[in-house]
Amino acid sequence: MKIILTNEVSGLGTAGDIVEVKDGYARNYLVPRGFAIRWTKGGQKDVDAIRRARKIHEIQTLEQANEVKAKLEALAVKLAVRAGDAGRLFGSVTPGDVVEAIKAVDGPLVDKRRVEIGSPIKTTGAHQVTVKLHPEVAALISVNVVAA
């Protein structure tokens, strides 16, 4: 089945790509979760709109990605969240929380879908977070989680 990706799906493609997948995968997983829409002849307009939106927000060149990486890695990101007495958080730190913390220290704009948290952050202390800026460039940020 031909589908148009509306979000980035790892191992499959990025938003705006037209890909061929098995019928069950598209019908049971990608389409219901909003990761893709069915391809039609009139869907080309949707593809163009998705690609234009992606191009605006995307880092275009490797040099730009390296500049943003240098800025991100130089930041001291501090995130205050509610925590118990033993340092365990009420909930966990999300990629959206990390993006807001970067904005708070006047860092570059980062899309929350590009932030990768390895294992869930559920304790206070220093944690490493990866931001994929470009297919070849990823920034490693140290996030200091403190009790609010």
ChimeraX attribute file (.defattr): number of C-alpha atoms within 10 A of each C-alpha:
attribute: neighborCount
match mode: 1-to-1
recipient: residues
	/A:1	13
	/A:2	16
	/A:3	22
	/A:4	26
	/A:5	25
	/A:6	22
	/A:7	18
	/A:8	16
	/A:9	13
	/A:10	7
	/A:11	6
	/A:12	12
	/A:13	15
	/A:14	18
	/A:15	18
	/A:16	23
	/A:17	19
	/A:18	21
	/A:19	15
	/A:20	13
	/A:21	14
	/A:22	9
	/A:23	12
	/A:24	10
	/A:25	11
	/A:26	20
	/A:27	16
	/A:28	10
	/A:29	13
	/A:30	21
	/A:31	17
	/A:32	11
	/A:33	11
	/A:34	11
	/A:35	18
	/A:36	25
	/A:37	20
	/A:38	15
	/A:39	18
	/A:40	11
	/A:41	6
	/A:42	8
	/A:43	15
	/A:44	14
	/A:45	10
	/A:46	16
	/A:47	19
	/A:48	13
	/A:49	13
	/A:50	18
	/A:51	16
	/A:52	13
	/A:53	13
	/A:54	15
	/A:55	11
	/A:56	9
	/A:57	11
	/A:58	14
	/A:59	14
	/A:60	12
	/A:61	9
	/A:62	14
	/A:63	11
	/A:64	13
	/A:65	21
	/A:66	17
	/A:67	10
	/A:68	21
	/A:69	21
	/A:70	13
	/A:71	13
	/A:72	21
	/A:73	14
	/A:74	12
	/A:75	16
	/A:76	15
	/A:77	22
	/A:78	18
	/A:79	21
	/A:80	14
	/A:81	17
	/A:82	15
	/A:83	19
	/A:84	12
	/A:85	7
	/A:86	8
	/A:87	15
	/A:88	15
	/A:89	19
	/A:90	12
	/A:91	13
	/A:92	14
	/A:93	18
	/A:94	14
	/A:95	17
	/A:96	14
	/A:97	15
	/A:98	22
	/A:99	21
	/A:100	17
	/A:101	18
	/A:102	22
	/A:103	14
	/A:104	12
	/A:105	12
	/A:106	10
	/A:107	19
	/A:108	14
	/A:109	13
	/A:110	21
	/A:111	15
	/A:112	15
	/A:113	13
	/A:114	16
	/A:115	22
	/A:116	17
	/A:117	16
	/A:118	10
	/A:119	9
	/A:120	10
	/A:121	19
	/A:122	15
	/A:123	21
	/A:124	21
	/A:125	14
	/A:126	15
	/A:127	15
	/A:128	14
	/A:129	18
	/A:130	15
	/A:131	22
	/A:132	18
	/A:133	22
	/A:134	18
	/A:135	8
	/A:136	9
	/A:137	14
	/A:138	18
	/A:139	20
	/A:140	16
	/A:141	21
	/A:142	18
	/A:143	20
	/A:144	15
	/A:145	23
	/A:146	17
	/A:147	16
	/A:148	9
